[in-house]
Amino acid sequence: MRMKLAALPVVALAAFALAGCDSNKNQMLQGWVEAELIFVSPDEQGRVEALKVREGDRVEKGALLFGVDEDLQQADVVVKKAAVTMAQQAFDRAKELLKTASGTQKNFDDAEAALRQANANLAWSQTRLARRRAVSLADGTIQQVYYRPGETVPAGRPVLALLPPGNLKIRFFAPQPHLPEIKFGDTVNVTCDGCEKGLTAKVSFIARSAEFTPPVIYSLDERAKLVFLIEARPEQPEKFRVGQPVSVSLPKEAPR
């Protein structure tokens, strides 16, 4: 048992040394493709009545994605329009009475304030009605649909997930010795199985804290185990798929 336990650190160090040599030689780090999805949801609870897209569809900015039932919102708009009509009539009467000195300035001011409030209430109701129809805020691809026509979706719960091309990113971890060679905005080469050659990405994020924290007293061996998360934005995002494993080549040769 003692021989087995003693052999484990030796094997681990040997593997780490081989990995370090290979990394220095090929400057390759392993990573994966991740997405920042846009979840599109209604402001208020409703029943999905129209679903205009399917998973995998490409949509343009402004395209209709889905609609939820709007009966209550339409009725509310009718009520608010009636209130505006009444407030407008009261304002007109107060205005005429003020001109003939039969009314007071206070009655006119009150009628004017009531008309402004009625118009504001109508605008709010019309906004609620318009938001029952969700449109795409950017060009992208429908990644997933969570609710189908006839299903009731709670307020704020996404009906579908949209992925704009610019929201793809490549995440990988770099050992601490490599950090001096990686700068924000650097271009790194990216390769993956079945991908065309020459794909690149620009470094957009470098973590300030390590993912692995050894004991307080650092040794040279422990420092070599520190890794930092790095993100890069592909310059041709349409060439990648979410969850795809990739290999990243650093812009310069990392220090030995």
N, C-alpha and C positions, 0 to 999 in steps of 0.2 A: 504494500500500500504506500509506503514511504517513497519507493522508487517512482510509482505512478504519479504521486503528487508533485514530486520534484521535477518530473519530466514535463509537466504541463506548462510552467512558465517558460521553459526552454523552447518548447514547441511554439508557444504563442509569440515569443520574441523573434523566433526564426521566421514565422509567418509574417509578422509585421515588418521585419527587415526586408524580406523578399518583396512584399507589397510596396515598401518604400522605394526599393531599387527599381521596380517596374514602373512606379509612378514617376520617378525622376527620369526614366528613360523615355517613356511615352507621353508623359505629362497628362495622363488620363485620369479622370475622376468619374465615378458613377453617379447618376442622378435619374430624375424622372420628370415627366411633363405634368404640370398641375394647372387647374383652371380657376379663375375667379368668376363664378357664375353670377348672373343677374337674375334674381328671383322676382317674377312679375306676379303681383297679387292685387285683388280688389281692395278698396278702402273700407268697404262695408260687406257684411255677410250677404250672400246671394246664391242663386242657382245658376250654374253655367248653362247658358242657352246656345251660344255659338262658339265653336272652337275652329278657328280658321287655319291652324297649322298642325303638323304632325312632327314627331321626333325625327330629327335629321334635316328638316326643311331649312333652307337659307332664307332669311327675311331681310328686308331693307328697312332703314329708319323710317318710322311713320306708318308702317304696315299694321293693319288690324290683326291682333293676336287672338283675342277672345272677347266675349261679351257676357255679362251676367244680367239676370232679369232686372228690369228697371221700372216696374209698375209703381212701386211706392215712391220712387224719385220723381216720376212723371206727375203723379198726383200732387206731390208737394210743390212742384213748379206751378201747377194750376192754381193752387191755394195762394202762393206767393204773388202770382200775377194779379189775382183778384185784390190782394192787399195793396199792391202798387196802384191799381186803378182807383181804389177808394181813397188812398192817401193823396193821389194827384188831384182828385176832385175836391178834397178838403183844402188842399193848398191853393187851388184856383179860387175857391170861395173866400178864403182868408185874404188873398191878394186883392180881390175886388173890393172887399169890405174895407181894407186898409186904404185903398184909393179914395173911397167915398167918405172916409172918416167914420164909418159905422163900426169898424173893427179896431182892434188894438195891435200894437207892434208885437206884443207877447203872443197873441193868438197866431199871428203870421209866422213868428219864429218857431213856435211849437209845430205848426203844420209843415213848415219847411224841414224841420228835424225829423218828423215822422215820415216824410216822403223819402228822405235820404236813407233812413233805416229800412224802409220797405224795399227800396231798390237794392240795398246791400243784401238783404235776406233773399231776394230773388236771384241775385248773382251767385250767392252761395249754393242755392238749390240747383241752379243750372250747372254749376261746377260738379256737384255730386252726381247729377244725371250724366254728364259727359264722361265722368270717370268710371262709369259702368262698362265702358268699352275701352279695353286696354290696347295700346299701340306700342310698337317697338321703339325704344329710345335710341337704338343704334343698329347698325348692320350686324348680323350675326347668324348663328345656327341654333336651332331649338335642340337642346340636349335632352330634356326630359319633360314629359307632361304628367302632372300629378292628379288632375281632375278632368273628368269627361263630361260632355253635355248631359244634363239631368242631375248631376251631383251638386250638392250644396257645399260651398266653400266658405269657411269662417273668414272674418275680417283679418287681413294681414297674412293669411296663409297662401303661399305661392300656388298658382295654377300651373305654371311652367317655369322652366329654367332656360335662360338665353345666354349664349356664349359669344360675345364679340371677339373677333380675331386678336385684338390687342390685349385681351385679358388672359391669354395663355402665357405661362411662365415655366422656366426650367429651374428646378431646385436641385442643388447638389451640396455636398459637404466637402470642405477643403481642410486638410490638416493644418495645424498652426504654423509649421515652417513655410507653407505656401502663401500665407496671407500677404507678405510684403510684395509678392509678385502679382497680386490681383487688386485692381483699382476700379472704382465706380466708373462705369462707362466703357470699360475694356471690352473688346470683342473676343469671344471664345468660339472655338469650333465645336460643333455638335454632330455626333454620329449616332446612328441607331440601325437596328436590323431592318432591311428593306427600304431605308431612306436613301435619297439621292445624295451625292457628294456635294461638299461645299456649303453646307448649312451652318449658319452662324447665329449668335445671340449676343446681346449687350448686357453686361452686368448692371443690374438695377438695385441690388440690395446686398449688403454684407453685414451679417450679424455682429453685434458688439460683444456678445457673450457666448461662451463655449457651450456646446451641447453636452460635453462630458467634463465633469469637475472632479479631479483627483483630490487627494488629501491636501491640507493647507501647505504642507512642506512639499514643494515641487522638486522632483528629481528630473534629470535630463530625459530619462525614459518616460516618465509620466507626462512631461510637456509635449512629447512627440505624439501622444494619444489625443490631444485636444483637437476637436474639429469644430468648424464654424459653418453655419448655414449661409449659403450664397444663392441668390436668385438672378436669373438672366432672362431678358425678353427676346424671344426669337424674332429675327428680322423677316422670316417667312413663316408666320404662325400656321398658315394653312397646310404646311407640310407635316405637321405633327398631330398626334392624337392624345387625348387626356389619359393619363396613367401609363403612357408609353415609357419604357426604360431607355435611357440614353447614356452616352459617354461624352464627357466634356473634356476638351483639350485646352489647357491653360495657355494664355498668350505668350508666356515666356517660360523658360526652363526653371522649375522650382529649385531652390537651394538644396543641396544634399544634406 
